[in-house]
Amino acid sequence: MFTGIIECIGELVKIKPDKTNVHLTFKSGISNELKIDQSVAHNGVCLTVVEVKNNTHTVTAISETMNKTNFNNLKIGSQLNLERCTKVGDRLDGHLVQGHVDGTALCKKVQEEKGSWKYIFSGDTKVVNLVVEKGSICINGVSLTIVDVNNTEFSVAIIPYTYENTNFNKISEGSLVNIEYDIVGKYVTKNLNL
């Protein structure tokens, strides 16, 4: 379980295909603190640490992960948002995030808003049933509040701290991002058969 509050940025330094899996090695400010078997969210994707050495850590992505996320667009030097799992008893500063990405969304527009930024994303038909104005959403692992929503688009506002300390400063029109819808909304939608 995660909160969507990003700890640091990790830089991808190695990509190693292995049959249908891909081993991804990152260099980050927390890599040397990690332990094998630990869960870490990478752009919102919960992955297990399989190796730690020389201030890097390696995780393995299966084909499902590669196909459902923006990981197929990764290249050496890509910067991903990192968050370790939440400890029991810690404050929940963001919202409940599982690290189970539901899919991707396309950035349609980035607007400067006099000190902050508004990002507009388009998704599939799930947006209608799973995104509500002022509700929670996780984009590339970042816990955010929805500003506006219509049938296929939604927007979020990014403050300077988030812009400077996550990879939102690398997201532009045409960027593909990982989306995890709010877990409560998913259960309500399922039980109402929407």
Residue, then its C-alpha position, 0 to 999 in steps of 0.5 A: m500500500f502506498t500514499g502517492i507522496i513521492e520520495c524521490i526520482g529514480e533514473l533508469v540506468k539499465i534495461k535487460p530483457d529476459k524472455t517475457n520479463v524486463h529487468l529495470t535498474f535505477k539509480s536513486g537517493i533511496s536505492n542503497e536503503l532498499k532491501i531485496d523483496q521490498s515493494v517500491a512504486h515506480n511511476g505508480v507501479c508496485l514492483t519488487v526489488v530483486e537486487v541492490k548494489n552500487n547505489t542502484h536497485t533492480v526490479t522486474a516487470i512482467s509482460e502484463t506490466m509492460n503492456k498496461t503501463n507506460f513502461n514500453n516508452l522507457k529508455i536509459g535516462s528516463q526519470l520515474n517517481l519512486e515511493r516505498c510502501t507505507k508503514v503501519g502507523d504512518r500518516l496517510d498524506g495522500h490517498l490509498v494507492q495500491g500500486h496496481v496501475d489501471g492503464t494509461a492516459l494521454c496528456k492533452k494540454v499543459q497550461e501555466e496558471k500563474g504559479s501552478w500548472k493545469y494538466i489535462f488528460s484523456g482516457d477511455t470510457k472508464v473516466v466517466n464512471l471512475v473519476v469525479e470532480k474533487g476526487s482522488i487519482c494517482i498519476n505516475g504514482v502521484s496522489l492528486t485531486i481532480v479539478d474538472v472531468n467530462n466524458t473522456e477528459f479530466s484535469v489536475a492542478i500541480i503546485p510548484y513543489t510537486y512540479e519540481n520534485t516529481n517527473f511532472n516537469k517532464i510531462s508535456e502534450g502527447s506524454l503517456v502517463n500511468i493511471e490508478y483510479d481511486i480504489v473506493g470508486k472502483y468498488v462502488t462502480k463494480n457493485l453498481n454495475l456501471 
